[in-house]
Amino acid sequence: MIGIDRNTGATVDDWLQFVQRATRALTTPLGTRQKRPLYGCALTELLGQNLGDDLLILAQSHAAQAFYNQYNGIDDFEPQVIVASRRGAGLLLRFAGTWKNRQQTFEVMA
């Protein structure tokens, strides 16, 4: 699948295109897309709260659920490790897993 990088306008494909799709799905609140109300992730509900260890675990759980939500279109990545950590005023999620029979990693800042 070929796409366009939302920041630079350059053509992206393969792994970079997937990372962009996953980032968009993980940072979109559930129910905000009118024609696709089941698209998105509950992760955004945690932002703005005190990021204690309990919220980091909950963030990891919400992120994992996003990959198993067929409406997000990112179920071709099978996460094996999801680590949430505090980064500045936000949350950094690191993912490691299998995509098209290859081990891949990427990060999402929320």
N, C-alpha and C positions, 0 to 999 in steps of 0.2 A: 504494500500500500504506500502511495506517495502522498505527502502532505506539504504544508507550508509552515515554516517556523513562525510562531506568533509574534516573536520579538524582532526578527531580522527580515522576514519575508523570503528567506532562502528556501529552496526545496529541500525537504528532509524525507528520508525513507527508512525502512527497516527498523533498527533499534531506536534511533533518535525519534522517529515518528511515534513509536510505542510509548516512549518516556513522556512525550508531550501529551498523548492521550491520557495516560495514567495520571499525570500531574493535574490535568484539567478535571478528571473525574474525582480525584481525591480532594480538590480544593473547591468543588462546587457543592453548596449545601443541598441536601435532599429536598425535593419539592419546589425548587426555584425555577425549573424549566417548565413552561406551561404545557408544551406538547409531550414532554418526557418527565412526568412527575417522579418517577422512580429512579431517575438518573442522579448520581451524586454520592455523597458520603456524609455520615453523621459526625465526622471529625471536626467540622467547622463549628459545631455546637460547643466544643470545649474551649475554643479560643476566647480570650478575655477573662478566663478564670485563672485562679492561682494554680500554676502547674506543679502540683505535688506529685509524688511517685504514683499515687493512685490514679491520677489523671493521665499520666504517661502510659500506664498499663491499659487504661480505657482507650486511649488514642491508638495504641497498637491493635486493639481489638476491632475498633471501627475501621481502621485501614485494611485489616485482613478481610473484613466483611465486604469491602468495596470490590475486592478482586473476585468474589464469588457472586456478585450481583450481575446477572447477565445483561441488565440494561445499561451498564457502564461500558461494555464492550472491551474490557481489559482482562477477560478471563483466560486469555492465551498465556498469561504469565502465572506461574505457580510459585507463590512466595514460600520460602523456607525459613527465612529470618526477617523479622521486622523489629527494628529498634527505634524507639522514640526518645529524643533527648531535648533538653532546653537549649535554645539558641537565641540569644538576645531577648527580644520581647515576644518571641514566637516558639515554634516547635519544629524540630528537624526530624524527619522520618527517613531511615535508611532501609532499603529493601535489598535482599539477595534471594535469588531463586532461579527457576528454570524458564526460559523462553525459547521456543523452537529448538528444544534439545540442547541449549547452550546455557551455561551458568552466566548470569548477568547480575549487575548491581546498579542501583541508582538512588538518588536522594531527592526528597521533596521538602521544600520549606513551606510551612503553613503558618 
